[in-house]
Amino acid sequence: MLRVNAIHQDVQFTKPMTAAVHREIKDLAQWLELELTIPVFAT
């Protein structure tokens, strides 16, 4: 299991940036063949 406990923003994320971060994390979990658990955070 790949568990993402927090995502820290150096700058305020735009909606496209947030989507890209989620996509990259999802792709990493798939590549590692792991189930993904990610927290819900406000955008």
mmCIF entry with sequence, helices, sheets and N, C-alpha, C, O atoms, coordinates in Angstrom:
data_MODEL
# 
_entry.id   MODEL 
# 
_entity.id                         1 
_entity.type                       polymer 
_entity.pdbx_number_of_molecules   1 
# 
_entity_poly.entity_id                      1 
_entity_poly.type                           'polypeptide(L)' 
_entity_poly.nstd_linkage                   no 
_entity_poly.nstd_monomer                   no 
_entity_poly.pdbx_seq_one_letter_code       MLRVNAIHQDVQFTKPMTAAVHREIKDLAQWLELELTIPVFAT 
_entity_poly.pdbx_seq_one_letter_code_can   MLRVNAIHQDVQFTKPMTAAVHREIKDLAQWLELELTIPVFAT 
_entity_poly.pdbx_strand_id                 A 
# 
loop_
_entity_poly_seq.entity_id 
_entity_poly_seq.num 
_entity_poly_seq.mon_id 
_entity_poly_seq.hetero 
1 1  MET n 
1 2  LEU n 
1 3  ARG n 
1 4  VAL n 
1 5  ASN n 
1 6  ALA n 
1 7  ILE n 
1 8  HIS n 
1 9  GLN n 
1 10 ASP n 
1 11 VAL n 
1 12 GLN n 
1 13 PHE n 
1 14 THR n 
1 15 LYS n 
1 16 PRO n 
1 17 MET n 
1 18 THR n 
1 19 ALA n 
1 20 ALA n 
1 21 VAL n 
1 22 HIS n 
1 23 ARG n 
1 24 GLU n 
1 25 ILE n 
1 26 LYS n 
1 27 ASP n 
1 28 LEU n 
1 29 ALA n 
1 30 GLN n 
1 31 TRP n 
1 32 LEU n 
1 33 GLU n 
1 34 LEU n 
1 35 GLU n 
1 36 LEU n 
1 37 THR n 
1 38 ILE n 
1 39 PRO n 
1 40 VAL n 
1 41 PHE n 
1 42 ALA n 
1 43 THR n 
# 
_struct_asym.id          A 
_struct_asym.entity_id   1 
# 
_struct_conf.conf_type_id            HELX_P 
_struct_conf.id                      HELX_P1 
_struct_conf.pdbx_PDB_helix_id       AA1 
_struct_conf.beg_label_comp_id       LYS 
_struct_conf.beg_label_asym_id       A 
_struct_conf.beg_label_seq_id        15 
_struct_conf.pdbx_beg_PDB_ins_code   ? 
_struct_conf.end_label_comp_id       TRP 
_struct_conf.end_label_asym_id       A 
_struct_conf.end_label_seq_id        31 
_struct_conf.pdbx_end_PDB_ins_code   ? 
_struct_conf.beg_auth_comp_id        LYS 
_struct_conf.beg_auth_asym_id        A 
_struct_conf.beg_auth_seq_id         15 
_struct_conf.end_auth_comp_id        TRP 
_struct_conf.end_auth_asym_id        A 
_struct_conf.end_auth_seq_id         31 
_struct_conf.pdbx_PDB_helix_class    1 
_struct_conf.details                 ? 
_struct_conf.pdbx_PDB_helix_length   17 
# 
_struct_conf_type.id          HELX_P 
_struct_conf_type.criteria    ? 
_struct_conf_type.reference   ? 
# 
_struct_sheet.id               AA1 
_struct_sheet.type             ? 
_struct_sheet.number_strands   2 
_struct_sheet.details          ? 
# 
_struct_sheet_order.sheet_id     AA1 
_struct_sheet_order.range_id_1   1 
_struct_sheet_order.range_id_2   2 
_struct_sheet_order.offset       ? 
_struct_sheet_order.sense        parallel 
# 
loop_
_struct_sheet_range.sheet_id 
_struct_sheet_range.id 
_struct_sheet_range.beg_label_comp_id 
_struct_sheet_range.beg_label_asym_id 
_struct_sheet_range.beg_label_seq_id 
_struct_sheet_range.pdbx_beg_PDB_ins_code 
_struct_sheet_range.end_label_comp_id 
_struct_sheet_range.end_label_asym_id 
_struct_sheet_range.end_label_seq_id 
_struct_sheet_range.pdbx_end_PDB_ins_code 
_struct_sheet_range.beg_auth_comp_id 
_struct_sheet_range.beg_auth_asym_id 
_struct_sheet_range.beg_auth_seq_id 
_struct_sheet_range.end_auth_comp_id 
_struct_sheet_range.end_auth_asym_id 
_struct_sheet_range.end_auth_seq_id 
AA1 1 LEU A 2  ? ARG A 3  ? LEU A 2  ARG A 3  
AA1 2 LEU A 36 ? THR A 37 ? LEU A 36 THR A 37 
# 
loop_
_atom_site.group_PDB 
_atom_site.id 
_atom_site.type_symbol 
_atom_site.label_atom_id 
_atom_site.label_alt_id 
_atom_site.label_comp_id 
_atom_site.label_asym_id 
_atom_site.label_entity_id 
_atom_site.label_seq_id 
_atom_site.pdbx_PDB_ins_code 
_atom_site.Cartn_x 
_atom_site.Cartn_y 
_atom_site.Cartn_z 
_atom_site.occupancy 
_atom_site.B_iso_or_equiv 
_atom_site.pdbx_formal_charge 
_atom_site.auth_seq_id 
_atom_site.auth_comp_id 
_atom_site.auth_asym_id 
_atom_site.auth_atom_id 
_atom_site.pdbx_PDB_model_num 
ATOM 1   N N  . MET A 1 1  ? 0.839  -1.172 0.000   1.00 0.00 ? 1  MET A N  1 
ATOM 2   C CA . MET A 1 1  ? 0.000  0.000  0.000   1.00 0.00 ? 1  MET A CA 1 
ATOM 3   C C  . MET A 1 1  ? 0.887  1.239  0.000   1.00 0.00 ? 1  MET A C  1 
ATOM 4   O O  . MET A 1 1  ? 1.831  1.337  0.785   1.00 0.00 ? 1  MET A O  1 
ATOM 5   N N  . LEU A 1 2  ? 0.582  2.168  -0.872  1.00 0.00 ? 2  LEU A N  1 
ATOM 6   C CA . LEU A 1 2  ? 1.231  3.480  -0.876  1.00 0.00 ? 2  LEU A CA 1 
ATOM 7   C C  . LEU A 1 2  ? 0.285  4.434  -0.165  1.00 0.00 ? 2  LEU A C  1 
ATOM 8   O O  . LEU A 1 2  ? -0.809 4.717  -0.654  1.00 0.00 ? 2  LEU A O  1 
ATOM 9   N N  . ARG A 1 3  ? 0.708  4.921  0.979   1.00 0.00 ? 3  ARG A N  1 
ATOM 10  C CA . ARG A 1 3  ? -0.139 5.824  1.760   1.00 0.00 ? 3  ARG A CA 1 
ATOM 11  C C  . ARG A 1 3  ? 0.467  7.216  1.717   1.00 0.00 ? 3  ARG A C  1 
ATOM 12  O O  . ARG A 1 3  ? 1.625  7.412  2.085   1.00 0.00 ? 3  ARG A O  1 
ATOM 13  N N  . VAL A 1 4  ? -0.319 8.173  1.269   1.00 0.00 ? 4  VAL A N  1 
ATOM 14  C CA . VAL A 1 4  ? 0.104  9.568  1.235   1.00 0.00 ? 4  VAL A CA 1 
ATOM 15  C C  . VAL A 1 4  ? -0.577 10.247 2.414   1.00 0.00 ? 4  VAL A C  1 
ATOM 16  O O  . VAL A 1 4  ? -1.792 10.441 2.411   1.00 0.00 ? 4  VAL A O  1 
ATOM 17  N N  . ASN A 1 5  ? 0.209  10.606 3.416   1.00 0.00 ? 5  ASN A N  1 
ATOM 18  C CA . ASN A 1 5  ? -0.346 11.224 4.619   1.00 0.00 ? 5  ASN A CA 1 
ATOM 19  C C  . ASN A 1 5  ? -0.521 12.726 4.492   1.00 0.00 ? 5  ASN A C  1 
ATOM 20  O O  . ASN A 1 5  ? -1.379 13.317 5.148   1.00 0.00 ? 5  ASN A O  1 
ATOM 21  N N  . ALA A 1 6  ? 0.286  13.334 3.656   1.00 0.00 ? 6  ALA A N  1 
ATOM 22  C CA . ALA A 1 6  ? 0.209  14.786 3.506   1.00 0.00 ? 6  ALA A CA 1 
ATOM 23  C C  . ALA A 1 6  ? 0.844  15.196 2.191   1.00 0.00 ? 6  ALA A C  1 
ATOM 24  O O  . ALA A 1 6  ? 1.748  14.535 1.680   1.00 0.00 ? 6  ALA A O  1 
ATOM 25  N N  . ILE A 1 7  ? 0.357  16.282 1.667   1.00 0.00 ? 7  ILE A N  1 
ATOM 26  C CA . ILE A 1 7  ? 0.936  16.898 0.483   1.00 0.00 ? 7  ILE A CA 1 
ATOM 27  C C  . ILE A 1 7  ? 1.189  18.355 0.852   1.00 0.00 ? 7  ILE A C  1 
ATOM 28  O O  . ILE A 1 7  ? 0.257  19.104 1.143   1.00 0.00 ? 7  ILE A O  1 
ATOM 29  N N  . HIS A 1 8  ? 2.449  18.743 0.837   1.00 0.00 ? 8  HIS A N  1 
ATOM 30  C CA . HIS A 1 8  ? 2.814  20.096 1.240   1.00 0.00 ? 8  HIS A CA 1 
ATOM 31  C C  . HIS A 1 8  ? 2.983  20.976 0.006   1.00 0.00 ? 8  HIS A C  1 
ATOM 32  O O  . HIS A 1 8  ? 3.629  20.588 -0.967  1.00 0.00 ? 8  HIS A O  1 
ATOM 33  N N  . GLN A 1 9  ? 2.404  22.142 0.062   1.00 0.00 ? 9  GLN A N  1 
ATOM 34  C CA . GLN A 1 9  ? 2.446  23.085 -1.054  1.00 0.00 ? 9  GLN A CA 1 
ATOM 35  C C  . GLN A 1 9  ? 3.476  24.176 -0.761  1.00 0.00 ? 9  GLN A C  1 
ATOM 36  O O  . GLN A 1 9  ? 3.363  24.904 0.225   1.00 0.00 ? 9  GLN A O  1 
ATOM 37  N N  . ASP A 1 10 ? 4.481  24.279 -1.632  1.00 0.00 ? 10 ASP A N  1 
ATOM 38  C CA . ASP A 1 10 ? 5.436  25.384 -1.502  1.00 0.00 ? 10 ASP A CA 1 
ATOM 39  C C  . ASP A 1 10 ? 4.783  26.690 -1.935  1.00 0.00 ? 10 ASP A C  1 
ATOM 40  O O  . ASP A 1 10 ? 5.101  27.765 -1.427  1.00 0.00 ? 10 ASP A O  1 
ATOM 41  N N  . VAL A 1 11 ? 3.865  26.569 -2.883  1.00 0.00 ? 11 VAL A N  1 
ATOM 42  C CA . VAL A 1 11 ? 3.053  27.693 -3.353  1.00 0.00 ? 11 VAL A CA 1 
ATOM 43  C C  . VAL A 1 11 ? 1.612  27.213 -3.384  1.00 0.00 ? 11 VAL A C  1 
ATOM 44  O O  . VAL A 1 11 ? 1.358  26.009 -3.394  1.00 0.00 ? 11 VAL A O  1 
ATOM 45  N N  . GLN A 1 12 ? 0.677  28.133 -3.399  1.00 0.00 ? 12 GLN A N  1 
ATOM 46  C CA . GLN A 1 12 ? -0.733 27.762 -3.478  1.00 0.00 ? 12 GLN A CA 1 
ATOM 47  C C  . GLN A 1 12 ? -0.986 27.012 -4.783  1.00 0.00 ? 12 GLN A C  1 
ATOM 48  O O  . GLN A 1 12 ? -0.679 27.524 -5.859  1.00 0.00 ? 12 GLN A O  1 
ATOM 49  N N  . PHE A 1 13 ? -1.543 25.797 -4.697  1.00 0.00 ? 13 PHE A N  1 
ATOM 50  C CA . PHE A 1 13 ? -1.826 25.003 -5.891  1.00 0.00 ? 13 PHE A CA 1 
ATOM 51  C C  . PHE A 1 13 ? -3.031 25.556 -6.637  1.00 0.00 ? 13 PHE A C  1 
ATOM 52  O O  . PHE A 1 13 ? -4.041 25.918 -6.034  1.00 0.00 ? 13 PHE A O  1 
ATOM 53  N N  . THR A 1 14 ? -2.909 25.615 -7.943  1.00 0.00 ? 14 THR A N  1 
ATOM 54  C CA . THR A 1 14 ? -4.059 25.900 -8.792  1.00 0.00 ? 14 THR A CA 1 
ATOM 55  C C  . THR A 1 14 ? -4.794 24.573 -9.000  1.00 0.00 ? 14 THR A C  1 
ATOM 56  O O  . THR A 1 14 ? -4.276 23.512 -8.654  1.00 0.00 ? 14 THR A O  1 
ATOM 57  N N  . LYS A 1 15 ? -5.989 24.637 -9.560  1.00 0.00 ? 15 LYS A N  1 
ATOM 58  C CA . LYS A 1 15 ? -6.721 23.388 -9.824  1.00 0.00 ? 15 LYS A CA 1 
ATOM 59  C C  . LYS A 1 15 ? -5.947 22.471 -10.772 1.00 0.00 ? 15 LYS A C  1 
ATOM 60  O O  . LYS A 1 15 ? -5.895 21.266 -10.529 1.00 0.00 ? 15 LYS A O  1 
ATOM 61  N N  . PRO A 1 16 ? -5.340 22.999 -11.848 1.00 0.00 ? 16 PRO A N  1 
ATOM 62  C CA . PRO A 1 16 ? -4.540 22.118 -12.716 1.00 0.00 ? 16 PRO A CA 1 
ATOM 63  C C  . PRO A 1 16 ? -3.334 21.504 -11.990 1.00 0.00 ? 16 PRO A C  1 
ATOM 64  O O  . PRO A 1 16 ? -2.987 20.349 -12.237 1.00 0.00 ? 16 PRO A O  1 
ATOM 65  N N  . MET A 1 17 ? -2.700 22.268 -11.100 1.00 0.00 ? 17 MET A N  1 
ATOM 66  C CA . MET A 1 17 ? -1.569 21.733 -10.337 1.00 0.00 ? 17 MET A CA 1 
ATOM 67  C C  . MET A 1 17 ? -2.032 20.615 -9.412  1.00 0.00 ? 17 MET A C  1 
ATOM 68  O O  . MET A 1 17 ? -1.371 19.581 -9.307  1.00 0.00 ? 17 MET A O  1 
ATOM 69  N N  . THR A 1 18 ? -3.158 20.815 -8.744  1.00 0.00 ? 18 THR A N  1 
ATOM 70  C CA . THR A 1 18 ? -3.708 19.795 -7.851  1.00 0.00 ? 18 THR A CA 1 
ATOM 71  C C  . THR A 1 18 ? -4.005 18.522 -8.630  1.00 0.00 ? 18 THR A C  1 
ATOM 72  O O  . THR A 1 18 ? -3.673 17.426 -8.180  1.00 0.00 ? 18 THR A O  1 
ATOM 73  N N  . ALA A 1 19 ? -4.623 18.660 -9.783  1.00 0.00 ? 19 ALA A N  1 
ATOM 74  C CA . ALA A 1 19 ? -4.942 17.498 -10.614 1.00 0.00 ? 19 ALA A CA 1 
ATOM 75  C C  . ALA A 1 19 ? -3.664 16.778 -11.046 1.00 0.00 ? 19 ALA A C  1 
ATOM 76  O O  . ALA A 1 19 ? -3.622 15.548 -11.063 1.00 0.00 ? 19 ALA A O  1 
ATOM 77  N N  . ALA A 1 20 ? -2.629 17.535 -11.393 1.00 0.00 ? 20 ALA A N  1 
ATOM 78  C CA . ALA A 1 20 ? -1.365 16.941 -11.826 1.00 0.00 ? 20 ALA A CA 1 
ATOM 79  C C  . ALA A 1 20 ? -0.699 16.177 -10.683 1.00 0.00 ? 20 ALA A C  1 
ATOM 80  O O  . ALA A 1 20 ? -0.163 15.091 -10.900 1.00 0.00 ? 20 ALA A O  1 
ATOM 81  N N  . VAL A 1 21 ? -0.725 16.725 -9.483  1.00 0.00 ? 21 VAL A N  1 
ATOM 82  C CA . VAL A 1 21 ? -0.134 16.049 -8.321  1.00 0.00 ? 21 VAL A CA 1 
ATOM 83  C C  . VAL A 1 21 ? -0.867 14.740 -8.056  1.00 0.00 ? 21 VAL A C  1 
ATOM 84  O O  . VAL A 1 21 ? -0.237 13.705 -7.839  1.00 0.00 ? 21 VAL A O  1 
ATOM 85  N N  . HIS A 1 22 ? -2.194 14.785 -8.073  1.00 0.00 ? 22 HIS A N  1 
ATOM 86  C CA . HIS A 1 22 ? -2.988 13.570 -7.856  1.00 0.00 ? 22 HIS A CA 1 
ATOM 87  C C  . HIS A 1 22 ? -2.681 12.528 -8.930  1.00 0.00 ? 22 HIS A C  1 
ATOM 88  O O  . HIS A 1 22 ? -2.550 11.340 -8.634  1.00 0.00 ? 22 HIS A O  1 
ATOM 89  N N  . ARG A 1 23 ? -2.570 12.977 -10.163 1.00 0.00 ? 23 ARG A N  1 
ATOM 90  C CA . ARG A 1 23 ? -2.292 12.064 -11.277 1.00 0.00 ? 23 ARG A CA 1 
ATOM 91  C C  . ARG A 1 23 ? -0.920 11.405 -11.110 1.00 0.00 ? 23 ARG A C  1 
ATOM 92  O O  . ARG A 1 23 ? -0.779 10.201 -11.324 1.00 0.00 ? 23 ARG A O  1 
ATOM 93  N N  . GLU A 1 24 ? 0.085  12.192 -10.729 1.00 0.00 ? 24 GLU A N  1 
ATOM 94  C CA . GLU A 1 24 ? 1.434  11.653 -10.540 1.00 0.00 ? 24 GLU A CA 1 
ATOM 95  C C  . GLU A 1 24 ? 1.471  10.618 -9.414  1.00 0.00 ? 24 GLU A C  1 
ATOM 96  O O  . GLU A 1 24 ? 2.116  9.578  -9.544  1.00 0.00 ? 24 GLU A O  1 
ATOM 97  N N  . ILE A 1 25 ? 0.780  10.903 -8.311  1.00 0.00 ? 25 ILE A N  1 
ATOM 98  C CA . ILE A 1 25 ? 0.750  9.961  -7.191  1.00 0.00 ? 25 ILE A CA 1 
ATOM 99  C C  . ILE A 1 25 ? 0.028  8.676  -7.598  1.00 0.00 ? 25 ILE A C  1 
ATOM 100 O O  . ILE A 1 25 ? 0.475  7.575  -7.276  1.00 0.00 ? 25 ILE A O  1 
ATOM 101 N N  . LYS A 1 26 ? -1.085 8.825  -8.302  1.00 0.00 ? 26 LYS A N  1 
ATOM 102 C CA . LYS A 1 26 ? -1.829 7.657  -8.783  1.00 0.00 ? 26 LYS A CA 1 
ATOM 103 C C  . LYS A 1 26 ? -0.968 6.829  -9.738  1.00 0.00 ? 26 LYS A C  1 
ATOM 104 O O  . LYS A 1 26 ? -0.941 5.602  -9.641  1.00 0.00 ? 26 LYS A O  1 
ATOM 105 N N  . ASP A 1 27 ? -0.273 7.487  -10.649 1.00 0.00 ? 27 ASP A N  1 
ATOM 106 C CA . ASP A 1 27 ? 0.616  6.795  -11.591 1.00 0.00 ? 27 ASP A CA 1 
ATOM 107 C C  . ASP A 1 27 ? 1.731  6.057  -10.854 1.00 0.00 ? 27 ASP A C  1 
ATOM 108 O O  . ASP A 1 27 ? 2.078  4.936  -11.226 1.00 0.00 ? 27 ASP A O  1 
ATOM 109 N N  . LEU A 1 28 ? 2.296  6.669  -9.816  1.00 0.00 ? 28 LEU A N  1 
ATOM 110 C CA . LEU A 1 28 ? 3.344  6.028  -9.036  1.00 0.00 ? 28 LEU A CA 1 
ATOM 111 C C  . LEU A 1 28 ? 2.819  4.757  -8.372  1.00 0.00 ? 28 LEU A C  1 
ATOM 112 O O  . LEU A 1 28 ? 3.472  3.714  -8.416  1.00 0.00 ? 28 LEU A O  1 
ATOM 113 N N  . ALA A 1 29 ? 1.646  4.846  -7.761  1.00 0.00 ? 29 ALA A N  1 
ATOM 114 C CA . ALA A 1 29 ? 1.052  3.672  -7.109  1.00 0.00 ? 29 ALA A CA 1 
ATOM 115 C C  . ALA A 1 29 ? 0.815  2.555  -8.121  1.00 0.00 ? 29 ALA A C  1 
ATOM 116 O O  . ALA A 1 29 ? 1.085  1.388  -7.836  1.00 0.00 ? 29 ALA A O  1 
ATOM 117 N N  . GLN A 1 30 ? 0.312  2.908  -9.296  1.00 0.00 ? 30 GLN A N  1 
ATOM 118 C CA . GLN A 1 30 ? 0.078  1.901  -10.329 1.00 0.00 ? 30 GLN A CA 1 
ATOM 119 C C  . GLN A 1 30 ? 1.394  1.279  -10.785 1.00 0.00 ? 30 GLN A C  1 
ATOM 120 O O  . GLN A 1 30 ? 1.472  0.063  -10.962 1.00 0.00 ? 30 GLN A O  1 
ATOM 121 N N  . TRP A 1 31 ? 2.412  2.085  -10.974 1.00 0.00 ? 31 TRP A N  1 
ATOM 122 C CA . TRP A 1 31 ? 3.711  1.596  -11.418 1.00 0.00 ? 31 TRP A CA 1 
ATOM 123 C C  . TRP A 1 31 ? 4.319  0.638  -10.392 1.00 0.00 ? 31 TRP A C  1 
ATOM 124 O O  . TRP A 1 31 ? 4.945  -0.360 -10.750 1.00 0.00 ? 31 TRP A O  1 
ATOM 125 N N  . LEU A 1 32 ? 4.122  0.963  -9.103  1.00 0.00 ? 32 LEU A N  1 
ATOM 126 C CA . LEU A 1 32 ? 4.625  0.112  -8.029  1.00 0.00 ? 32 LEU A CA 1 
ATOM 127 C C  . LEU A 1 32 ? 3.691  -1.065 -7.736  1.00 0.00 ? 32 LEU A C  1 
ATOM 128 O O  . LEU A 1 32 ? 3.998  -1.922 -6.907  1.00 0.00 ? 32 LEU A O  1 
ATOM 129 N N  . GLU A 1 33 ? 2.550  -1.094 -8.427  1.00 0.00 ? 33 GLU A N  1 
ATOM 130 C CA . GLU A 1 33 ? 1.520  -2.122 -8.237  1.00 0.00 ? 33 GLU A CA 1 
ATOM 131 C C  . GLU A 1 33 ? 1.038  -2.157 -6.788  1.00 0.00 ? 33 GLU A C  1 
ATOM 132 O O  . GLU A 1 33 ? 0.924  -3.216 -6.171  1.00 0.00 ? 33 GLU A O  1 
ATOM 133 N N  . LEU A 1 34 ? 0.760  -0.958 -6.267  1.00 0.00 ? 34 LEU A N  1 
ATOM 134 C CA . LEU A 1 34 ? 0.301  -0.807 -4.896  1.00 0.00 ? 34 LEU A CA 1 
ATOM 135 C C  . LEU A 1 34 ? -1.067 -0.141 -4.864  1.00 0.00 ? 34 LEU A C  1 
ATOM 136 O O  . LEU A 1 34 ? -1.406 0.660  -5.735  1.00 0.00 ? 34 LEU A O  1 
ATOM 137 N N  . GLU A 1 35 ? -1.842 -0.486 -3.851  1.00 0.00 ? 35 GLU A N  1 
ATOM 138 C CA . GLU A 1 35 ? -3.101 0.210  -3.594  1.00 0.00 ? 35 GLU A CA 1 
ATOM 139 C C  . GLU A 1 35 ? -2.760 1.595  -3.060  1.00 0.00 ? 35 GLU A C  1 
ATOM 140 O O  . GLU A 1 35 ? -1.786 1.757  -2.325  1.00 0.00 ? 35 GLU A O  1 
ATOM 141 N N  . LEU A 1 36 ? -3.545 2.580  -3.422  1.00 0.00 ? 36 LEU A N  1 
ATOM 142 C CA . LEU A 1 36 ? -3.272 3.962  -3.025  1.00 0.00 ? 36 LEU A CA 1 
ATOM 143 C C  . LEU A 1 36 ? -4.293 4.443  -2.017  1.00 0.00 ? 36 LEU A C  1 
ATOM 144 O O  . LEU A 1 36 ? -5.499 4.276  -2.200  1.00 0.00 ? 36 LEU A O  1 
ATOM 145 N N  . THR A 1 37 ? -3.789 5.046  -0.943  1.00 0.00 ? 37 THR A N  1 
ATOM 146 C CA . THR A 1 37 ? -4.630 5.733  0.026   1.00 0.00 ? 37 THR A CA 1 
ATOM 147 C C  . THR A 1 37 ? -4.135 7.164  0.085   1.00 0.00 ? 37 THR A C  1 
ATOM 148 O O  . THR A 1 37 ? -2.974 7.417  0.408   1.00 0.00 ? 37 THR A O  1 
ATOM 149 N N  . ILE A 1 38 ? -5.020 8.101  -0.228  1.00 0.00 ? 38 ILE A N  1 
ATOM 150 C CA . ILE A 1 38 ? -4.640 9.516  -0.272  1.00 0.00 ? 38 ILE A CA 1 
ATOM 151 C C  . ILE A 1 38 ? -5.681 10.338 0.492   1.00 0.00 ? 38 ILE A C  1 
ATOM 152 O O  . ILE A 1 38 ? -6.880 10.097 0.352   1.00 0.00 ? 38 ILE A O  1 
ATOM 153 N N  . PRO A 1 39 ? -5.238 11.297 1.291   1.00 0.00 ? 39 PRO A N  1 
ATOM 154 C CA . PRO A 1 39 ? -6.202 12.118 2.033   1.00 0.00 ? 39 PRO A CA 1 
ATOM 155 C C  . PRO A 1 39 ? -6.936 13.084 1.106   1.00 0.00 ? 39 PRO A C  1 
ATOM 156 O O  . PRO A 1 39 ? -6.442 13.452 0.040   1.00 0.00 ? 39 PRO A O  1 
ATOM 157 N N  . VAL A 1 40 ? -8.085 13.469 1.529   1.00 0.00 ? 40 VAL A N  1 
ATOM 158 C CA . VAL A 1 40 ? -8.842 14.492 0.799   1.00 0.00 ? 40 VAL A CA 1 
ATOM 159 C C  . VAL A 1 40 ? -8.412 15.836 1.382   1.00 0.00 ? 40 VAL A C  1 
ATOM 160 O O  . VAL A 1 40 ? -8.394 16.012 2.601   1.00 0.00 ? 40 VAL A O  1 
ATOM 161 N N  . PHE A 1 41 ? -8.072 16.773 0.519   1.00 0.00 ? 41 PHE A N  1 
ATOM 162 C CA . PHE A 1 41 ? -7.685 18.097 1.006   1.00 0.00 ? 41 PHE A CA 1 
ATOM 163 C C  . PHE A 1 41 ? -8.349 19.149 0.142   1.00 0.00 ? 41 PHE A C  1 
ATOM 164 O O  . PHE A 1 41 ? -8.638 18.927 -1.034  1.00 0.00 ? 41 PHE A O  1 
ATOM 165 N N  . ALA A 1 42 ? -8.577 20.271 0.738   1.00 0.00 ? 42 ALA A N  1 
ATOM 166 C CA . ALA A 1 42 ? -9.249 21.367 0.040   1.00 0.00 ? 42 ALA A CA 1 
ATOM 167 C C  . ALA A 1 42 ? -8.329 21.975 -0.999  1.00 0.00 ? 42 ALA A C  1 
ATOM 168 O O  . ALA A 1 42 ? -7.110 21.994 -0.831  1.00 0.00 ? 42 ALA A O  1 
ATOM 169 N N  . THR A 1 43 ? -8.926 22.477 -2.082  1.00 0.00 ? 43 THR A N  1 
ATOM 170 C CA . THR A 1 43 ? -8.144 23.131 -3.114  1.00 0.00 ? 43 THR A CA 1 
ATOM 171 C C  . THR A 1 43 ? -8.525 24.586 -3.198  1.00 0.00 ? 43 THR A C  1 
ATOM 172 O O  . THR A 1 43 ? -7.974 25.322 -4.017  1.00 0.00 ? 43 THR A O  1 
# 
